[in-house]
Amino acid sequence: MKRSTKQVLLVAVVGAAALFGLKAYSENLENLFRGPVFAKGGLYVGPLSPPLVSAAANGNKMTNVLGGSASITPGSITAPLCVDQATTITVTGAKVGDTCSLGPPAAETASTFCQCYVSAANVATVRCCAFVTGTPTSGTYYARTFSSQ
């Protein structure tokens, strides 16, 4: 099949644009992940934005990742309600305001969920909530705190 000059020119232009776009995309990815991930005093979280020092000054670096665990047996919760559990998790070094992530002992029930927060120095409190009256899973809960303080 014979192609016209317009068809050949169109294919060349589209091909060049595709290659240029791929090159630009590749450079953007390279720039996103280039440079040190660890800054003095902690791990930088987020896209790199030169200079790294100014980004770190905004609190975008983790200086501490800490953890602890405790065996917790939550009682029944009447919906809709959230209840702080009496048993807390000791996380040595955690400070009020740190981000807290909770690992439950097993898949949570469909009607309840649990989360954690740092309620005092070195203490993570587990808060369980119910959409429908139910009892959260009992067992060992793991708390991880992430600090930029």
DSSP file (Angstrom, degrees, kcal/mol; ACC not computed):
  #  RESIDUE AA STRUCTURE BP1 BP2  ACC     N-H-->O    O-->H-N    N-H-->O    O-->H-N    TCO  KAPPA ALPHA  PHI   PSI    X-CA   Y-CA   Z-CA
    1    1 A M              0   0    0      0, 0.0     2,-0.4     0, 0.0     0, 0.0   0.000 360.0 360.0 360.0 131.5    0.0    0.0    0.0
    2    2 A K        -     0   0    0      1,-0.0     2,-0.3     0, 0.0     0, 0.0  -0.727 360.0-147.3 -90.7 134.8    1.4    3.3   -1.0
    3    3 A R        -     0   0    0     -2,-0.4     2,-0.1     1,-0.0    -1,-0.0  -0.775  12.9-122.9-103.5 146.9    1.2    6.2    1.5
    4    4 A S     >  -     0   0    0     -2,-0.3     4,-2.1     1,-0.1     5,-0.2  -0.362  28.4-108.1 -78.9 166.1    0.7    9.8    0.7
    5    5 A T  H  > S+     0   0    0      1,-0.2     4,-2.5     2,-0.2     5,-0.2   0.864 120.6  55.2 -61.1 -37.7    3.2   12.5    1.9
    6    6 A K  H  > S+     0   0    0      2,-0.2     4,-2.5     1,-0.2    -1,-0.2   0.899 107.4  49.0 -64.4 -40.6    0.7   13.7    4.4
    7    7 A Q  H  > S+     0   0    0      2,-0.2     4,-2.3     1,-0.2    -2,-0.2   0.918 112.4  47.3 -65.5 -43.1    0.3   10.3    5.9
    8    8 A V  H  X S+     0   0    0     -4,-2.1     4,-2.1     2,-0.2    -2,-0.2   0.913 113.4  48.6 -64.2 -43.0    4.1    9.8    6.2
    9    9 A L  H  X S+     0   0    0     -4,-2.5     4,-2.5     2,-0.2    -2,-0.2   0.902 110.8  50.9 -63.7 -41.8    4.5   13.3    7.7
   10   10 A L  H  X S+     0   0    0     -4,-2.5     4,-2.7     1,-0.2     5,-0.2   0.913 110.3  49.0 -62.5 -43.8    1.6   12.6   10.2
   11   11 A V  H  X S+     0   0    0     -4,-2.3     4,-2.4     1,-0.2    -1,-0.2   0.897 112.1  49.3 -63.0 -41.0    3.2    9.4   11.3
   12   12 A A  H  X S+     0   0    0     -4,-2.1     4,-2.4     2,-0.2    -2,-0.2   0.914 113.0  46.1 -65.3 -43.2    6.6   11.1   11.8
   13   13 A V  H  X S+     0   0    0     -4,-2.5     4,-2.4     2,-0.2    -2,-0.2   0.931 114.6  46.6 -66.7 -45.4    5.1   13.9   13.8
   14   14 A V  H  X S+     0   0    0     -4,-2.7     4,-2.4     1,-0.2    -2,-0.2   0.910 113.4  49.8 -62.8 -42.5    3.0   11.6   16.0
   15   15 A G  H  X S+     0   0    0     -4,-2.4     4,-2.4    -5,-0.2    -2,-0.2   0.916 111.5  47.7 -62.5 -44.4    6.1    9.3   16.5
   16   16 A A  H  X S+     0   0    0     -4,-2.4     4,-2.8     2,-0.2    -2,-0.2   0.903 112.0  50.1 -63.5 -41.8    8.3   12.2   17.5
   17   17 A A  H  X S+     0   0    0     -4,-2.4     4,-2.7     2,-0.2    -2,-0.2   0.900 110.7  49.9 -64.5 -40.1    5.7   13.6   19.9
   18   18 A A  H  X S+     0   0    0     -4,-2.4     4,-2.4     2,-0.2    -2,-0.2   0.924 112.8  46.1 -64.7 -43.9    5.3   10.1   21.5
   19   19 A L  H  X S+     0   0    0     -4,-2.4     4,-2.5     2,-0.2    -2,-0.2   0.912 113.6  48.9 -65.1 -42.2    9.1    9.8   21.9
   20   20 A F  H  X S+     0   0    0     -4,-2.8     4,-2.7     2,-0.2    -2,-0.2   0.921 112.3  48.8 -63.4 -43.2    9.4   13.3   23.3
   21   21 A G  H  X S+     0   0    0     -4,-2.7     4,-2.5     2,-0.2    -2,-0.2   0.901 111.6  49.0 -63.0 -41.7    6.5   12.7   25.7
   22   22 A L  H  X S+     0   0    0     -4,-2.4     4,-2.6     2,-0.2    -1,-0.2   0.904 112.0  49.0 -64.3 -41.9    8.1    9.4   26.9
   23   23 A K  H  X S+     0   0    0     -4,-2.5     4,-2.5     2,-0.2    -2,-0.2   0.924 112.5  47.6 -64.1 -43.9   11.5   11.1   27.4
   24   24 A A  H  X S+     0   0    0     -4,-2.7     4,-2.2     2,-0.2    -2,-0.2   0.903 112.8  49.1 -63.7 -41.5    9.8   13.9   29.4
   25   25 A Y  H  X S+     0   0    0     -4,-2.5     4,-2.2     2,-0.2    -2,-0.2   0.916 111.4  49.9 -62.6 -43.8    7.9   11.4   31.5
   26   26 A S  H  X S+     0   0    0     -4,-2.6     4,-2.4     1,-0.2    -2,-0.2   0.904 110.7  49.2 -62.3 -42.7   11.1    9.4   32.1
   27   27 A E  H  X S+     0   0    0     -4,-2.5     4,-2.7     2,-0.2    -1,-0.2   0.886 109.1  52.9 -65.5 -38.3   12.9   12.6   33.2
   28   28 A N  H  X S+     0   0    0     -4,-2.2     4,-2.1     2,-0.2    -2,-0.2   0.916 110.8  46.5 -63.5 -42.3   10.1   13.6   35.5
   29   29 A L  H  X S+     0   0    0     -4,-2.2     4,-1.8     2,-0.2    -2,-0.2   0.916 112.4  50.8 -64.0 -42.0   10.3   10.2   37.2
   30   30 A E  H  X S+     0   0    0     -4,-2.4     4,-0.8     1,-0.2    -2,-0.2   0.916 112.0  46.6 -62.3 -43.0   14.0   10.4   37.4
   31   31 A N  H  < S+     0   0    0     -4,-2.7     3,-0.3     1,-0.2    -1,-0.2   0.847 108.5  57.0 -67.4 -33.8   13.8   13.8   39.0
   32   32 A L  H  < S+     0   0    0     -4,-2.1    16,-1.0     1,-0.2    -1,-0.2   0.888 117.7  31.5 -64.1 -39.3   11.2   12.7   41.5
   33   33 A F  H  < S+     0   0    0     -4,-1.8    -1,-0.2    -5,-0.1    -2,-0.2   0.376  96.3 108.9-103.2   4.0   13.3    9.9   42.9
   34   34 A R     <  +     0   0    0     -4,-0.8    14,-0.1    -3,-0.3    -3,-0.0  -0.452  61.0  31.2 -79.1 152.5   16.8   11.5   42.5
   35   35 A G  S    S-     0   0    0     -2,-0.1     2,-0.1    13,-0.0    13,-0.0  -0.209 100.9 -30.4  96.3 176.0   18.7   12.7   45.4
   36   36 A P        -     0   0    0      0, 0.0     3,-0.1     0, 0.0    -2,-0.0  -0.416  37.2-168.6 -71.9 138.5   19.1   11.6   49.0
   37   37 A V  S    S+     0   0    0     -2,-0.1     7,-2.2     1,-0.1     2,-0.6   0.732  77.8  64.4 -92.8 -28.7   16.1   10.0   50.7
   38   38 A F  E     -A   43   0A   0      5,-0.2     2,-0.3    23,-0.0     5,-0.2  -0.864  69.0-172.3 -99.3 122.0   17.7   10.3   54.1
   39   39 A A  E >   -A   42   0A   0      3,-2.0     3,-2.4    -2,-0.6     2,-0.2  -0.712  44.0 -75.8-104.1 160.9   18.4   13.8   55.4
   40   40 A K  T 3  S+     0   0    0      1,-0.3    -1,-0.1    -2,-0.3     3,-0.0  -0.373 121.3  17.1 -56.7 122.3   20.3   14.7   58.5
   41   41 A G  T 3  S-     0   0    0     -2,-0.2     2,-0.3    22,-0.0    -1,-0.3   0.406 128.1 -11.3  96.2  -2.3   18.1   13.9   61.4
   42   42 A G  E <  S-A   39   0A   0     -3,-2.4    -3,-2.0     2,-0.0     2,-0.5  -0.949  80.6 -59.6 163.5 177.4   15.5   11.7   59.7
   43   43 A L  E     -AB  38  62A   0     19,-2.9    19,-3.5    -2,-0.3     2,-0.4  -0.768  46.9-132.9 -90.4 127.5   13.8   10.1   56.7
   44   44 A Y  E     - B   0  61A   0     -7,-2.2     2,-0.5    -2,-0.5    17,-0.3  -0.670  19.9-160.9 -82.8 132.4   12.3   12.6   54.2
   45   45 A V        +     0   0    0     15,-3.6    -8,-0.0    -2,-0.4    -2,-0.0  -0.964  49.8  34.7-117.6 127.3    8.8   11.7   53.1
   46   46 A G  S    S-     0   0    0     -2,-0.5     3,-0.1     2,-0.0     2,-0.1  -0.543  99.7 -36.3 122.3 172.0    7.2   13.2   50.0
   47   47 A P  S    S-     0   0    0      0, 0.0     2,-0.2     0, 0.0   -14,-0.1  -0.379  70.4-102.8 -66.1 143.8    8.4   14.2   46.5
   48   48 A L        +     0   0    0    -16,-1.0   -14,-0.1   -17,-0.1     4,-0.1  -0.479  41.6 179.9 -67.3 131.1   11.9   15.7   46.5
   49   49 A S        -     0   0    0     -2,-0.2     6,-0.4    -3,-0.1     5,-0.1  -0.908  36.5 -92.6-135.2 107.2   11.7   19.4   46.1
   50   50 A P  S    S+     0   0    0      0, 0.0     2,-0.1     0, 0.0    -2,-0.0  -0.323 108.4  44.2 -61.9 143.7   15.1   21.2   46.0
   51   51 A P  S >> S-     0   0    0      0, 0.0     4,-1.2     0, 0.0     3,-0.6   0.624  73.5-159.2 -80.7 149.0   16.4   22.3   48.3
   52   52 A L  H 3> S+     0   0    0      1,-0.2     4,-2.4     2,-0.2     5,-0.2   0.814  87.6  64.3 -59.4 -32.8   15.8   19.3   50.6
   53   53 A V  H 3> S+     0   0    0      1,-0.2     4,-1.8     2,-0.2    -1,-0.2   0.905 100.5  49.6 -61.3 -42.8   16.4   21.4   53.7
   54   54 A S  H <> S+     0   0    0     -3,-0.6     4,-0.6     1,-0.2    -1,-0.2   0.874 111.2  49.5 -67.4 -34.8   13.4   23.6   53.1
   55   55 A A  H ><>S+     0   0    0     -4,-1.2     3,-1.0    -6,-0.4     5,-1.0   0.908 110.6  50.3 -67.5 -40.8   11.1   20.6   52.5
   56   56 A A  H ><5S+     0   0    0     -4,-2.4     3,-1.7     1,-0.3     5,-0.3   0.828 101.4  62.8 -66.4 -30.9   12.4   19.0   55.7
   57   57 A A  H 3<5S+     0   0    0     -4,-1.8    -1,-0.3     1,-0.3    -2,-0.2   0.717  92.7  65.7 -66.9 -19.6   11.7   22.3   57.6
   58   58 A N  T <<5S-     0   0    0     -3,-1.0    -1,-0.3    -4,-0.6    -2,-0.2   0.375 122.7-102.5 -83.1   5.3    8.0   21.8   56.8
   59   59 A G  T < 5S+     0   0    0     -3,-1.7    -3,-0.2     1,-0.1    -2,-0.1   0.706  81.3 134.0  83.8  20.4    7.8   18.7   59.0
   60   60 A N      < +     0   0    0     -5,-1.0   -15,-3.6    -4,-0.1     2,-0.4   0.029  49.0  83.0 -93.3  28.1    7.9   16.3   56.0
   61   61 A K  E    S-B   44   0A   0     -5,-0.3     2,-0.6   -17,-0.3   -17,-0.3  -0.984  71.5-133.2-130.8 145.7   10.5   14.0   57.5
   62   62 A M  E     +B   43   0A   0    -19,-3.5   -19,-2.9    -2,-0.4    86,-0.3  -0.829  22.3 174.3 -95.1 126.6   10.2   11.2   60.0
   63   63 A T  S    S+     0   0    0     84,-3.0     2,-0.4    -2,-0.6    85,-0.2   0.656  70.2  28.9-101.5 -20.9   12.7   11.2   62.8
   64   64 A N  E     -C  147   0B   0     83,-1.2    83,-2.5   -21,-0.1     2,-0.5  -0.992  49.9-176.3-143.3 132.7   11.2    8.3   64.8
   65   65 A V  E     +C  146   0B   0     -2,-0.4     2,-0.3    81,-0.2    81,-0.2  -0.972  28.2 171.4-122.4 113.4    9.3    5.2   63.9
   66   66 A L  E     -C  145   0B   0     79,-2.1    79,-2.4    -2,-0.5     2,-0.3  -0.768  10.5-170.8-122.7 163.0    8.4    3.4   67.1
   67   67 A G  E     +C  144   0B   0     -2,-0.3    25,-0.3    77,-0.2     2,-0.3  -0.981  12.1 164.2-152.8 164.6    6.2    0.5   68.0
   68   68 A G  E     -C  143   0B   0     75,-1.9    75,-2.6    -2,-0.3     2,-0.3  -0.959  16.2-147.5-166.2 172.0    4.6   -1.5   70.8
   69   69 A S  E     -C  142   0B   0     -2,-0.3    21,-0.4    21,-0.3     2,-0.3  -0.979  10.3-179.6-148.9 160.2    1.9   -4.1   71.4
   70   70 A A  E     -C  141   0B   0     71,-1.8    71,-2.8    -2,-0.3     2,-0.6  -0.979  34.3-110.0-157.8 150.9   -0.6   -5.2   74.0
   71   71 A S  E     -C  140   0B   0     -2,-0.3     2,-0.4    69,-0.2    69,-0.3  -0.763  42.1-175.3 -84.6 122.6   -3.2   -7.8   74.4
   72   72 A I  E     -C  139   0B   0     67,-3.1    67,-2.3    -2,-0.6    -2,-0.0  -0.972  21.0-169.0-126.8 134.8   -6.6   -6.1   74.3
   73   73 A T        -     0   0    0     -2,-0.4    65,-0.1    65,-0.2    64,-0.1  -0.838  20.2-157.7-120.0  90.6  -10.1   -7.6   74.8
   74   74 A P        -     0   0    0      0, 0.0     2,-0.1     0, 0.0     3,-0.1  -0.343   9.6-132.9 -68.8 148.9  -12.6   -5.0   73.8
   75   75 A G        -     0   0    0      1,-0.2     2,-0.1    60,-0.1    59,-0.1  -0.353  41.6 -67.5 -88.8 177.5  -16.1   -5.2   75.1
   76   76 A S        -     0   0    0     59,-0.2     2,-0.5    -2,-0.1    59,-0.2  -0.396  49.0-149.5 -65.4 141.4  -19.3   -4.9   73.1
   77   77 A I  B     -E  134   0C   0     57,-3.2    57,-1.9    55,-0.1     2,-0.5  -0.969   6.6-138.2-119.2 126.9  -20.0   -1.4   71.6
   78   78 A T        -     0   0    0     -2,-0.5    52,-0.2    55,-0.2    54,-0.0  -0.714  45.8 -84.0 -83.2 127.7  -23.5    0.0   71.1
   79   79 A A  S    S+     0   0    0     -2,-0.5    52,-0.1     1,-0.2    54,-0.1  -0.401 106.3  28.3 -79.2 155.6  -23.7    1.8   67.8
   80   80 A P  S    S+     0   0    0      0, 0.0     2,-0.3     0, 0.0    -1,-0.2   0.416 100.3 102.9 -87.1 118.0  -23.1    4.4   66.8
   81   81 A L  E     -F  130   0D   0     49,-0.9    49,-2.1    -4,-0.1     2,-0.4  -0.995  52.1-144.3-156.6 150.7  -20.4    5.0   69.4
   82   82 A C  E     -F  129   0D   0     -2,-0.3     2,-0.4    47,-0.2    47,-0.3  -0.965  18.8-167.6-118.7 140.5  -16.6    5.0   69.8
   83   83 A V  E     -F  128   0D   0     45,-3.2    45,-2.6    -2,-0.4     2,-0.4  -0.992  18.9-134.3-133.3 127.5  -14.9    3.8   73.0
   84   84 A D  E     -F  127   0D   0     -2,-0.4    43,-0.2    43,-0.2     2,-0.2  -0.651  33.9-120.7 -74.9 132.6  -11.3    4.2   74.2
   85   85 A Q        -     0   0    0     41,-3.1    41,-0.2    -2,-0.4    -1,-0.1  -0.492   7.3-134.0 -76.8 144.8  -10.1    0.8   75.4
   86   86 A A  S    S+     0   0    0     -2,-0.2     2,-0.5    39,-0.1    -1,-0.1   0.855  91.2  73.2 -67.3 -35.4   -8.9    0.6   79.1
   87   87 A T  S    S-     0   0    0    -14,-0.0    39,-0.5    39,-0.0     2,-0.2  -0.705  72.9-166.0 -82.4 125.4   -5.7   -1.3   78.1
   88   88 A T        -     0   0    0     -2,-0.5     2,-0.5    37,-0.1    37,-0.2  -0.586  19.1-117.0-105.4 170.7   -3.2    1.0   76.3
   89   89 A I  E     -G  124   0D   0     35,-2.9    35,-3.0    -2,-0.2     2,-0.5  -0.941  21.8-134.3-111.1 125.0   -0.1    0.2   74.3
   90   90 A T  E     +G  123   0D   0     -2,-0.5     2,-0.5   -21,-0.4   -21,-0.3  -0.680  25.7 176.2 -79.4 122.2    3.3    1.4   75.6
   91   91 A V    >   -     0   0    0     31,-1.9     3,-2.3    -2,-0.5    31,-0.2  -0.846  26.0-140.1-126.8  92.1    5.3    3.0   72.8
   92   92 A T  T 3  S+     0   0    0     -2,-0.5   -25,-0.2   -25,-0.3     3,-0.1  -0.305  85.5  17.4 -59.7 124.5    8.5    4.2   74.4
   93   93 A G  T 3  S+     0   0    0      1,-0.3    -1,-0.3    -2,-0.1     2,-0.1   0.252  88.6 137.6  98.8 -11.1    9.4    7.6   72.9
   94   94 A A    <   -     0   0    0     -3,-2.3    28,-2.4   -27,-0.1    -1,-0.3  -0.397  36.2-157.9 -69.4 145.4    6.0    8.4   71.4
   95   95 A K    >   -     0   0    0     26,-0.2     3,-2.3    27,-0.1    23,-0.2  -0.924  29.3 -91.9-125.1 150.3    4.8   12.0   71.8
   96   96 A V  T 3  S+     0   0    0     -2,-0.3    23,-0.1     1,-0.3     3,-0.1  -0.378 115.8  35.0 -56.5 132.0    1.3   13.5   71.7
   97   97 A G  T 3  S+     0   0    0     21,-0.5    -1,-0.3     1,-0.4     2,-0.1   0.192  85.9 128.5 102.9 -15.0    0.7   14.6   68.1
   98   98 A D    <   -     0   0    0     -3,-2.3    20,-0.6     1,-0.1    -1,-0.4  -0.408  67.9-105.8 -68.5 150.2    2.6   11.7   66.5
   99   99 A T  E     -D  146   0B   0     47,-2.1    47,-2.4    18,-0.1     2,-0.4  -0.588  37.3-157.0 -74.5 139.2    0.8    9.8   63.8
  100  100 A C  E     -D  145   0B   0     16,-0.3     2,-0.4    -2,-0.3    16,-0.4  -0.975  10.4-169.4-125.0 133.1   -0.3    6.4   65.0
  101  101 A S  E     -D  144   0B   0     43,-3.0    43,-2.5    -2,-0.4     2,-0.4  -0.975  13.4-147.7-121.8 135.0   -1.1    3.3   62.9
  102  102 A L  E     -D  143   0B   0     -2,-0.4    41,-0.2    41,-0.2    12,-0.1  -0.864   8.9-160.9-111.5 134.1   -2.8    0.2   64.4
  103  103 A G  E     -D  142   0B   0     39,-3.6    39,-2.7    -2,-0.4    12,-0.1  -0.935  20.1-149.7-108.0 108.7   -2.4   -3.4   63.4
  104  104 A P        -     0   0    0      0, 0.0    37,-0.1     0, 0.0    36,-0.1  -0.302  23.4-113.2 -73.9 163.7   -5.3   -5.4   64.7
  105  105 A P  S    S-     0   0    0      0, 0.0     2,-0.3     0, 0.0    35,-0.1   0.768  90.6 -15.1 -69.4 -25.2   -4.9   -9.1   65.6
  106  106 A A  S    S-     0   0    0     31,-0.1    31,-0.1    33,-0.1     2,-0.0  -0.908 103.5 -43.2-159.8-179.2   -7.0  -10.3   62.7
  107  107 A A        -     0   0    0     -2,-0.3     3,-0.1     1,-0.1     2,-0.1  -0.360  67.9-118.2 -57.4 133.3   -9.5   -9.1   60.2
  108  108 A E        -     0   0    0      1,-0.1    -1,-0.1    28,-0.1     5,-0.1  -0.358  31.4 -95.5 -74.4 156.3  -11.9   -6.7   62.0
  109  109 A T    >   -     0   0    0      1,-0.1     3,-0.8    26,-0.1    -1,-0.1  -0.287  33.9-113.8 -66.1 158.1  -15.6   -7.5   62.2
  110  110 A A  T 3  S+     0   0    0      1,-0.2    -1,-0.1    -3,-0.1    -2,-0.1   0.734 113.9  48.4 -66.8 -22.3  -17.7   -5.9   59.5
  111  111 A S  T 3  S+     0   0    0     24,-0.1    20,-3.3    20,-0.1    21,-1.0   0.566 111.7  45.5 -98.2  -8.5  -19.5   -3.7   62.1
  112  112 A T  E <   -H  130   0D   0     -3,-0.8     2,-0.3    18,-0.2    18,-0.2  -0.894  53.4-175.7-132.3 160.6  -16.5   -2.3   64.0
  113  113 A F  E     -H  129   0D   0     16,-2.1    16,-3.2    -2,-0.3     2,-0.3  -0.980  11.4-149.5-149.6 155.4  -13.1   -0.8   63.4
  114  114 A C  E     +H  128   0D   0     -2,-0.3     2,-0.3    14,-0.3    14,-0.2  -0.933  15.7 170.7-126.8 150.5  -10.3    0.3   65.7
  115  115 A Q  E     -H  127   0D   0     12,-2.4    12,-3.0    -2,-0.3     2,-0.3  -0.860  19.1-134.2-143.2 175.6   -7.7    3.0   65.4
  116  116 A C  E     -H  126   0D   0    -16,-0.4   -16,-0.3    -2,-0.3     2,-0.3  -0.932  14.8-177.5-136.7 162.5   -5.0    4.5   67.7
  117  117 A Y  E     -H  125   0D   0      8,-1.6     8,-3.0    -2,-0.3     2,-0.8  -0.976  38.9-103.8-150.8 155.4   -3.7    7.9   68.8
  118  118 A V  E     +H  124   0D   0    -20,-0.6   -21,-0.5    -2,-0.3     6,-0.2  -0.750  38.8 175.2 -84.6 110.9   -0.9    9.0   71.1
  119  119 A S  E     -     0   0D   0      4,-1.4     2,-0.3    -2,-0.8    -1,-0.2   0.687  64.5  -6.1 -92.7 -21.3   -2.8   10.1   74.2
  120  120 A A  E >  S-H  123   0D   0      3,-1.2     3,-2.3   -25,-0.0    -1,-0.2  -0.952 101.0 -55.2-160.6 168.9    0.2   10.9   76.5
  121  121 A A  T 3  S+     0   0    0     -2,-0.3   -26,-0.2     1,-0.3   -29,-0.1  -0.334 125.6   0.3 -55.2 127.9    4.0   10.5   76.3
  122  122 A N  T 3  S+     0   0    0    -28,-2.4   -31,-1.9   -31,-0.2     2,-0.5   0.557 111.9 108.4  71.2  10.9    4.8    6.8   75.6
  123  123 A V  E <   -GH  90 120D   0     -3,-2.3    -4,-1.4   -33,-0.2    -3,-1.2  -0.967  45.9-170.6-128.8 122.7    1.1    5.8   75.5
  124  124 A A  E     -GH  89 118D   0    -35,-3.0   -35,-2.9    -2,-0.5     2,-0.4  -0.942  15.7-153.0-106.5 127.1   -1.0    4.8   72.4
  125  125 A T  E     - H   0 117D   0     -8,-3.0    -8,-1.6    -2,-0.5     2,-0.5  -0.847   7.4-139.1-102.2 134.3   -4.7    4.5   73.1
  126  126 A V  E     - H   0 116D   0    -39,-0.5   -41,-3.1    -2,-0.4     2,-0.5  -0.804  16.2-166.2 -93.2 127.3   -6.8    2.2   71.0
  127  127 A R  E     -FH  84 115D   0    -12,-3.0   -12,-2.4    -2,-0.5     2,-0.4  -0.967   3.0-165.3-115.9 121.8  -10.2    3.6   70.1
  128  128 A C  E     -FH  83 114D   0    -45,-2.6   -45,-3.2    -2,-0.5     2,-0.3  -0.879   4.5-167.6-109.0 140.1  -12.8    1.2   68.7
  129  129 A C  E     -FH  82 113D   0    -16,-3.2   -16,-2.1    -2,-0.4     2,-0.4  -0.896   8.1-147.3-126.1 153.8  -16.0    2.3   67.0
  130  130 A A  E     -FH  81 112D   0    -49,-2.1   -49,-0.9    -2,-0.3   -18,-0.2  -0.982  17.4-176.6-126.3 131.4  -19.2    0.5   65.9
  131  131 A F  S    S+     0   0    0    -20,-3.3     2,-0.3    -2,-0.4   -19,-0.1   0.806  93.1  16.3 -83.5 -37.5  -21.4    1.1   62.9
  132  132 A V  S    S-     0   0    0    -21,-1.0    -1,-0.4   -53,-0.1   -55,-0.1  -0.970 111.8 -80.1-131.7 143.8  -23.8   -1.6   64.2
  133  133 A T  S    S+     0   0    0     -2,-0.3     2,-0.3    -3,-0.2   -55,-0.2  -0.187  78.4 124.4 -49.5 128.8  -23.7   -2.9   67.7
  134  134 A G  B     -E   77   0C   0    -57,-1.9   -57,-3.2   -23,-0.1    -1,-0.0  -0.972  58.4 -99.2-171.5 178.9  -20.8   -5.4   67.9
  135  135 A T        -     0   0    0     -2,-0.3   -59,-0.2   -59,-0.2   -23,-0.1  -0.976  34.0-129.9-121.5 122.6  -17.6   -6.5   69.6
  136  136 A P        -     0   0    0      0, 0.0     2,-0.1     0, 0.0   -28,-0.1  -0.217  43.0 -79.6 -64.1 161.2  -14.2   -5.8   68.0
  137  137 A T        -     0   0    0    -31,-0.1     2,-0.3   -64,-0.1   -65,-0.1  -0.357  44.3-137.4 -63.6 136.2  -11.7   -8.6   67.6
  138  138 A S        +     0   0    0    -65,-0.1     2,-0.3    -3,-0.1   -65,-0.2  -0.675  54.9  72.5 -92.7 151.5   -9.7   -9.6   70.8
  139  139 A G  E    S-C   72   0B   0    -67,-2.3   -67,-3.1    -2,-0.3     2,-0.6  -0.949  85.9 -19.2 144.5-161.3   -6.0  -10.3   70.7
  140  140 A T  E     -C   71   0B   0     -2,-0.3     2,-0.4   -69,-0.3   -69,-0.2  -0.712  54.8-162.2 -86.3 120.8   -2.6   -8.6   70.3
  141  141 A Y  E     -C   70   0B   0    -71,-2.8   -71,-1.8    -2,-0.6     2,-0.5  -0.843   5.5-150.0-101.2 138.4   -2.9   -5.1   68.8
  142  142 A Y  E     -CD  69 103B   0    -39,-2.7   -39,-3.6    -2,-0.4     2,-0.4  -0.934   8.2-163.6-112.3 128.3    0.3   -3.5   67.4
  143  143 A A  E     -CD  68 102B   0    -75,-2.6   -75,-1.9    -2,-0.5     2,-0.4  -0.929   4.3-172.1-112.1 135.8    0.8    0.3   67.3
  144  144 A R  E     -CD  67 101B   0    -43,-2.5   -43,-3.0    -2,-0.4     2,-0.4  -0.995   7.8-160.7-122.6 130.4    3.4    2.1   65.2
  145  145 A T  E     -CD  66 100B   0    -79,-2.4   -79,-2.1    -2,-0.4     2,-0.5  -0.890   3.7-159.3-113.0 145.9    4.0    5.8   65.7
  146  146 A F  E     -CD  65  99B   0    -47,-2.4   -47,-2.1    -2,-0.4     2,-0.4  -0.989  14.4-167.8-124.5 125.2    5.6    8.1   63.2
  147  147 A S  E     +C   64   0B   0    -83,-2.5   -84,-3.0    -2,-0.5   -83,-1.2  -0.904  30.8 174.3-121.3 141.5    7.1   11.3   64.4
  148  148 A S              0   0    0     -2,-0.4   -87,-0.1   -86,-0.3    -1,-0.1   0.130 360.0 360.0-118.5  14.4    8.4   14.5   62.7
  149  149 A Q              0   0    0    -85,-0.1   -87,-0.1   -54,-0.1    -1,-0.1   0.441 360.0 360.0 -85.8 360.0    8.9   16.2   66.1
